[in-house]
Amino acid sequence: MQREFTCPASFEESINRALATYKLSLKDSKALAKCVLALSDFFIAKPDSPTPWNESWAQVAYLCYYLPLNSTRLTGLIEEADKRGFFNGLSHVIDFGAGLATASMTLNEKHKFSYQLIERAAEPQNLIEKHFPQFPPQEWLRTFSGARLKDGAKTLALFSYSLTELTDLPDWAYQCEALMLVEPSTQQDGRKLLQLRQKLLEKGYHVWAPCTHEQTCPLLTQSKTDWCHDRVHFKAPSWFTALEAELPMKNRTLTMSYVLMRKTKPEAIKAARVVGDRLKEKGKDRQMICRGPEREFLAWLHKTKIEQDIPRGVLVDIPDDIQKVSNELRVGRDIVVL
């Protein structure tokens, strides 16, 4: 039942082609790992500094490590979005803080939109245009203003790991029909995203995913520490596992916080979303779900001998006749995963 993903197969050839310009290939695990560690150390030492795109070791690290990981996360997100018809009627994407265009290139594997990529540094554009022919030439911009917005009713504003430095979305984003907001699965970024979700609801946007409701978020209103994040399993190619063997960081699973919103209202979903991992307690196991403004848990009493492994992030059908005790929904038969 694992939700397992990998980055698009077409990326591997392009990454190898790009690495050749540094006299490297995906087989050079140790040399690649040194670049990854150098960039990791940079971010630890200077967390508020912009990515040093002018450094070759930073470019190599993004190509061989961060691009595959982030693309895999987004592949899982895009699959969920497709299930709900989120991209229907859209034709244009504005990718803010695009970096190496990971989000747009991953989305382009399934949706041949036109893309405007906003990125201050010139190096990512050069890398993509030279080595990723599967992503046709798009419009790259160093800055963006509402005057450049072509057709807001058919536009998706995409923010992938680019909201951290902002206190709010740019004004032009509120003119767009759809918003795709993806952030690191940290407490700070996750809770900030939940607060933004509430603001967008108040401005007339509707939640398409991951939530199945538009009421207040219980993780935000009923806790000072919880935050919402999703998890997918990473089906790593052999060259990546060899690279990872040279690193202290391991990535069997990948997490992210995200929200997809549109001005158009989605079809109602009569389901709950699993937002926690199964926790073993004395006499029972519990797993948090979300279907409204209250914190609720599926509860398996050990005496029932019902065993069920439900991945975080999936939708489940809650029987109407399920017994509710306080904030627990006592499971009497297997829960149906949708």
Order of alpha helices (4+ residues) and beta strands (2+ residues): beta-alpha-alpha-alpha-alpha-beta-alpha-beta-alpha-beta-beta-beta-alpha-beta-alpha-beta-alpha-beta-beta-beta-beta-beta-beta-beta-beta-beta
